[in-house]
Amino acid sequence: MRLESDQLRFPDGAERLVTLPPQNTTERFAVVTRAPGAFPLSITVTSPDGDLVVNRSELTIRSTVVSGVGATL
């Protein structure tokens, strides 16, 4: 599984090997942004060797939280 975004950072890494069981699976990624707003996110699920794309999705991530430093400025 690989996440890509020009405006979001993934402190624990944007790529991860995930074994998907037959039922629904939730995989959490830490995401950091420097400003509130809406940011595009591309999610790609591939085979373990990366040769076969199983699924590709585009999402919009909305950030409404402002850091304490940002709120003070």
C-alpha positions as YAML, in Angstrom:
chain: A
units: angstrom
residues:
- id: 1
  name: MET
  ca: [0.00, 0.00, 0.00]
- id: 2
  name: ARG
  ca: [1.39, 3.41, -0.97]
- id: 3
  name: LEU
  ca: [0.11, 6.91, -0.17]
- id: 4
  name: GLU
  ca: [1.08, 9.95, -2.23]
- id: 5
  name: SER
  ca: [0.36, 13.64, -1.77]
- id: 6
  name: ASP
  ca: [2.31, 16.80, -2.60]
- id: 7
  name: GLN
  ca: [0.89, 18.62, 0.43]
- id: 8
  name: LEU
  ca: [0.78, 15.93, 3.12]
- id: 9
  name: ARG
  ca: [3.66, 14.31, 5.01]
- id: 10
  name: PHE
  ca: [3.69, 10.79, 6.42]
- id: 11
  name: PRO
  ca: [6.15, 10.72, 9.37]
- id: 12
  name: ASP
  ca: [6.05, 6.91, 9.72]
- id: 13
  name: GLY
  ca: [6.43, 6.38, 5.97]
- id: 14
  name: ALA
  ca: [4.04, 6.47, 3.02]
- id: 15
  name: GLU
  ca: [4.54, 2.85, 1.98]
- id: 16
  name: ARG
  ca: [3.65, -0.28, 3.92]
- id: 17
  name: LEU
  ca: [3.37, -4.03, 3.33]
- id: 18
  name: VAL
  ca: [-0.12, -5.10, 4.46]
- id: 19
  name: THR
  ca: [-1.60, -8.62, 4.47]
- id: 20
  name: LEU
  ca: [-5.31, -8.31, 3.70]
- id: 21
  name: PRO
  ca: [-7.60, -10.90, 5.33]
- id: 22
  name: PRO
  ca: [-10.94, -11.80, 3.63]
- id: 23
  name: GLN
  ca: [-12.92, -9.21, 5.65]
- id: 24
  name: ASN
  ca: [-12.54, -5.42, 5.87]
- id: 25
  name: THR
  ca: [-9.20, -4.11, 7.09]
- id: 26
  name: THR
  ca: [-8.29, -0.76, 8.61]
- id: 27
  name: GLU
  ca: [-4.71, 0.48, 8.27]
- id: 28
  name: ARG
  ca: [-3.80, 3.73, 10.00]
- id: 29
  name: PHE
  ca: [-1.14, 6.15, 8.74]
- id: 30
  name: ALA
  ca: [0.07, 9.22, 10.62]
- id: 31
  name: VAL
  ca: [-0.48, 12.33, 8.47]
- id: 32
  name: VAL
  ca: [0.94, 15.82, 8.99]
- id: 33
  name: THR
  ca: [-0.05, 19.04, 7.27]
- id: 34
  name: ARG
  ca: [1.15, 22.57, 8.01]
- id: 35
  name: ALA
  ca: [-2.08, 24.43, 7.27]
- id: 36
  name: PRO
  ca: [-5.81, 23.87, 7.30]
- id: 37
  name: GLY
  ca: [-7.43, 23.13, 3.96]
- id: 38
  name: ALA
  ca: [-8.29, 20.34, 1.53]
- id: 39
  name: PHE
  ca: [-5.49, 18.20, 0.10]
- id: 40
  name: PRO
  ca: [-5.54, 15.43, -2.54]
- id: 41
  name: LEU
  ca: [-4.35, 11.95, -1.52]
- id: 42
  name: SER
  ca: [-3.64, 9.05, -3.87]
- id: 43
  name: ILE
  ca: [-3.79, 5.50, -2.47]
- id: 44
  name: THR
  ca: [-2.33, 2.62, -4.48]
- id: 45
  name: VAL
  ca: [-2.65, -1.05, -3.50]
- id: 46
  name: THR
  ca: [-0.29, -3.39, -5.35]
- id: 47
  name: SER
  ca: [0.87, -6.98, -5.23]
- id: 48
  name: PRO
  ca: [3.82, -7.57, -2.84]
- id: 49
  name: ASP
  ca: [6.34, -7.25, -5.68]
- id: 50
  name: GLY
  ca: [4.69, -4.01, -6.88]
- id: 51
  name: ASP
  ca: [4.13, -5.30, -10.43]
- id: 52
  name: LEU
  ca: [0.32, -5.61, -10.27]
- id: 53
  name: VAL
  ca: [-1.88, -2.64, -9.30]
- id: 54
  name: VAL
  ca: [-4.86, -4.09, -7.41]
- id: 55
  name: ASN
  ca: [-6.64, -0.80, -6.70]
- id: 56
  name: ARG
  ca: [-6.02, 2.93, -6.98]
- id: 57
  name: SER
  ca: [-8.13, 5.60, -5.26]
- id: 58
  name: GLU
  ca: [-8.09, 9.37, -4.94]
- id: 59
  name: LEU
  ca: [-9.37, 11.02, -1.76]
- id: 60
  name: THR
  ca: [-9.59, 14.57, -0.49]
- id: 61
  name: ILE
  ca: [-8.24, 15.05, 3.04]
- id: 62
  name: ARG
  ca: [-9.66, 18.01, 4.94]
- id: 63
  name: SER
  ca: [-7.65, 19.51, 7.79]
- id: 64
  name: THR
  ca: [-9.42, 21.95, 10.09]
- id: 65
  name: VAL
  ca: [-7.03, 21.91, 13.06]
- id: 66
  name: VAL
  ca: [-4.58, 24.78, 13.48]
- id: 67
  name: SER
  ca: [-1.52, 24.31, 15.72]
- id: 68
  name: GLY
  ca: [-1.10, 26.50, 18.79]
- id: 69
  name: VAL
  ca: [1.74, 28.39, 17.09]
- id: 70
  name: GLY
  ca: [-0.38, 28.98, 13.97]
- id: 71
  name: ALA
  ca: [-3.33, 30.20, 16.05]
- id: 72
  name: THR
  ca: [-1.09, 32.71, 17.86]
- id: 73
  name: LEU
  ca: [0.31, 34.25, 14.68]
...
